[in-house]
Amino acid sequence: MLTTTNVRKDPATGHCGKSIAFVLATIASALAVAPVGAADAGATPSVKALKSMSLEELMDIEVTSVSKRPEKLAEAAAAIQVITQDDIRHAGAASLPEALRLAGNLDVAQKNPHDWGISARGFNTALANKLLVMIDGRSVYTPLFSGVFWDAQDYLLEDIDRIEVISGPGGTLWGANAVNGVINVITKSARDTQGVYSEAGVGTELRDFAAVRYGMALAPAVHLRVYGKMSDMGKGSFANDTAAPDAWTSRRAGFRLDADLPGDATGTVQGDIYHSAEYVVTGGIQRIGGGNLLGRWTRELSSGSSMSLQLYFDRTHLVDPITNRFGASQNLTDDLDTYDVDFQHRFPLGARQSLLWGSGYRLTHDVVHNAPNTAFLPARADHQLFSVFVQDEVTLNARLLLTLGTKVEHNDYTGMEGEPSARLRWSLAPDQTLWTAVSRAVRMPARYDRDIFQPNPPPVVAHGDKEFRSETVVAYEAGYRAQLSPKVSGTVSVFYNDYDHLRSFGPTAGAPGQAGFGNNLAGETRGLEFTVQHQVSDGWRLRGSYDLLREHLHVKPGQVDLFGGRNEASDPRQQAALGSSWDLSSQLDLDANLRWVDTRPTTSGVVPSYGELDVRLAWRPNNQLEFSVVGQNLLHAHHPEFGIAVPRREEIQRNIYGKVTCRF
């Protein structure tokens, strides 16, 4: 049942408060029907602008994540999928992880109301660490465990221009941790978000949410936007229908300033602050918050060359109530400061070559306030990362493009690491591309691999390995992308990955009763990724995807791993999805997304296979106002998506919410 008010205790404060969603929704509705001045009218998108692009237009979308330059999606020599703003809106996604479900080359599993497991081409574990995630060029992985705190990564989804998702190594351009894929979230310029946008809603599990954004022109060539967003999630569920005490509140705000500068240059300054508080089922409240500030300068030169300089600062504050067999729930606090600078320069080298090079520096300052049952030693760690890369694009003839490159990084754990790659693109026809690639990538050690000790103080039972080395992969890929007809497009890619020095966990030699991490695993993965889109009519599009994955991890001869490699991979062999976006009229949309996920093995039991359905119905009485109802996970009252088979494994519940948006 949908409600307009919801009185409860905020886990962050313990105080009761009335939901603001209904208040904001009422304000939004009133503003939407108010007269719009001539200046504002120009910034209001028409119903036509909100329609889906044609398949030809989608194939012409420019992407930048494959080669760090704009190129058409149809010509990109990588297994890349693009989630557009229109895709996000039609899906009814309420968070960034929900939007990523639209990428057929990702494995997205929800663990509970606030935690997710997301990976590409395998290795989706509790601490998944082989996927690089960026928001406007700012890396959001944590050196604590080389993964992503997904409960801290969000944005006003309306202001996202597109999400580029690459499955396969990207280390040559993006560096360590781009082992199995890259997610690049690219937000809109402030110039394209002028005026007022607001949204609000209430639901069964997504209890209430609201957001407001305001964009303005400070000068003819200077534009600014500011936004704020909040959401409250209800409790989760166990398999026996009892409630899991893990409600979640999230608050965030930010800004972006874009300016045209003299000398064919542009500048961007943007930043965000956020805070979330979530109950955990083992007891206590986990809090994560922080902020970031980023500046970017780019310049296009008359010679056809370009250069850019980017700097950012990121701060994360984490309070984690840790409960394990070494003791009751006790808070571990982590404060991480990241300073990053990156420069790149592209220029033509004769008539047939284009050279891109760049360098970067990153400093991380990490301070852990240890809990008695878990410690990172030393508690304070300062690490530097130096990098330089070069990539040469060579036009062999009118149809063949060869790309060679490498990135060299120096980190404080393992020293120098090299990540070379070679890619060949063959344009079979203006609307058909065949590509192949071989790449090497590394996953640098994290503090979790080297510095963790349980319990603290000794006697230690489990610990990291001070000699832990980088995990490596050599990947072989091939793919085909085509506009098969004006109404049908598709992509298919195949891959074989050879891994070495994978993380293991086993007995410590010469120390009875102790176990620690090592690099005793190796393995191979192979698979296939397939997507297709069919424009049934001007207002109706179908899209489908299918993924096949085979993993074989094994313990190296003479070595030991207590889990036999099962602790590093928890992935379904098959996934499939079918989506439909149907504009019933100029005012009415009906969207549906059906997904099926195969059995997911774990270290203890399996997560059963499941199918789920999400549906959205939206009505626009005018160009400024939209009402929608979204149903998520409609086929089951609740179902598990992740985690070992224990009675307290959480399950994801059916969620129905209503939403109103307005813009002027």
BELVEN-V829663 format. One record per pair of residues at least 24 apart in sequence whose ideal C-beta (glycine too) atoms are under 6 Angstrom apart, sorted by sequence separation. I is the first residue (numbers start at 1). GAP is how many residues later the second one is. If there is no record, write none. Layout:
<<I;GAP> <I;GAP>>
This chain:
<<81;24> <162;24> <208;24> <251;24> <270;24> <291;24> <314;24> <339;24> <386;24> <401;24> <473;24> <474;24> <499;24> <526;24> <549;24> <574;24> <161;25> <190;25> <207;25> <228;25> <290;25> <361;25> <417;25> <572;25> <573;25> <591;25> <631;25> <79;26> <250;26> <269;26> <290;26> <313;26> <338;26> <385;26> <400;26> <444;26> <473;26> <498;26> <525;26> <548;26> <572;26> <160;27> <161;27> <207;27> <227;27> <290;27> <360;27> <399;27> <590;27> <630;27> <159;28> <249;28> <268;28> <289;28> <312;28> <337;28> <399;28> <442;28> <443;28> <472;28> <497;28> <524;28> <547;28> <572;28> <159;29> <205;29> <226;29> <359;29> <383;29> <472;29> <523;29> <589;29> <610;29> <629;29> <248;30> <267;30> <288;30> <311;30> <336;30> <442;30> <471;30> <496;30> <523;30> <546;30> <570;30> <146;31> <225;31> <358;31> <471;31> <523;31> <588;31> <628;31> <191;32> <193;32> <247;32> <266;32> <287;32> <310;32> <335;32> <413;32> <441;32> <469;32> <495;32> <521;32> <545;32> <570;32> <190;33> <224;33> <246;33> <357;33> <411;33> <587;33> <607;33> <627;33> <52;34> <116;34> <159;34> <190;34> <245;34> <246;34> <265;34> <286;34> <309;34> <334;34> <440;34> <494;34> <522;34> <544;34> <190;35> <223;35> <246;35> <356;35> <520;35> <626;35> <141;36> <264;36> <308;36> <333;36> <439;36> <493;36> <520;36> <543;36> <567;36> <114;37> <222;37> <244;37> <284;37> <355;37> <566;37> <625;37> <307;38> <438;38> <492;38> <542;38> <624;38> <158;39> <221;39> <332;39> <354;39> <520;39> <624;39> <283;40> <306;40> <437;40> <491;40> <521;40> <541;40> <563;40> <604;40> <605;40> <624;40> <280;41> <282;41> <305;41> <330;41> <353;41> <520;41> <603;41> <604;41> <132;42> <305;42> <330;42> <332;42> <436;42> <490;42> <540;42> <602;42> <330;43> <352;43> <304;44> <435;44> <489;44> <521;44> <539;44> <132;45> <284;45> <121;46> <132;46> <283;46> <327;46> <434;46> <488;46> <120;47> <282;47> <326;47> <433;48> <487;48> <130;49> <131;49> <322;49> <468;49> <130;50> <131;50> <132;50> <133;50> <134;50> <135;50> <432;50> <469;50> <136;51> <465;51> <322;52> <431;52> <465;52> <97;53> <417;53> <462;53> <463;53> <464;53> <465;53> <506;54> <156;55> <414;55> <506;55> <414;56> <506;56> <96;57> <156;57> <504;57> <505;57> <96;58> <95;59> <121;59> <120;60> <120;61> <103;62> <105;62> <503;65> <190;66> <502;66> <191;67> <190;68> <449;68> <88;69> <189;69> <156;71> <376;71> <156;73> <377;74> <376;75> <376;76> <377;76> <84;78> <375;78> <82;80> <83;80> <374;80> <375;81> <82;82> <373;82> <81;84> <80;86> <370;86> <78;88> <79;88> <79;89> <65;99> <63;101> <65;101> <68;105> <94;112> <65;117> <65;119> <113;120> <113;123> <112;124> <151;125> <326;128> <326;129> <113;133> <112;134> <114;134> <113;135> <152;136> <43;151> <43;152> <40;155> <138;156> <114;164> <28;170> <137;173> <138;174> <25;175> <24;176> <21;179> <21;181> <24;186> <21;187> <19;189> <21;189> <20;190> <3;199> <2;200> <6;201> <6;202> <175;212> <143;221> <175;232> <172;233> <176;233> <175;234> <172;235> <11;236> <12;237> <11;238> <10;239> <172;247> <171;248> <172;249> <179;262> <179;264> <12;265> <11;266> <176;266> <177;266> <11;268> <176;268> <169;270> <171;270> <169;272> <11;274> <179;294> <146;300> <145;301> <143;303> <144;303> <145;303> <169;306> <168;309> <130;313> <77;346> <77;348> <75;358> <77;358> <79;400> <237;401> <122;403> <244;406> <239;412> <79;414> <236;414> <237;414> <237;416> <59;424> <105;424> <104;427> <122;427> <122;429> <55;434> <104;441> <125;445> <123;446> <124;446> <122;447> <124;447> <205;448> <122;449> <206;449> <79;450> <205;450> <204;451> <206;451> <204;452> <203;453> <203;454> <201;456> <201;457> <201;458> <199;462> <198;464> <197;466> <196;468> <195;469> <104;473> <55;478> <55;480> <52;489> <90;491> <90;501> <92;524> <117;525> <110;531> <111;531> <109;532> <109;533> <92;538> <112;538> <47;539> <110;542> <47;576> <46;577> <44;579> <32;592> <32;593> <44;620> <40;624> <36;628> <32;630> <31;631> <28;632> <28;634> <25;635> <2;656>>
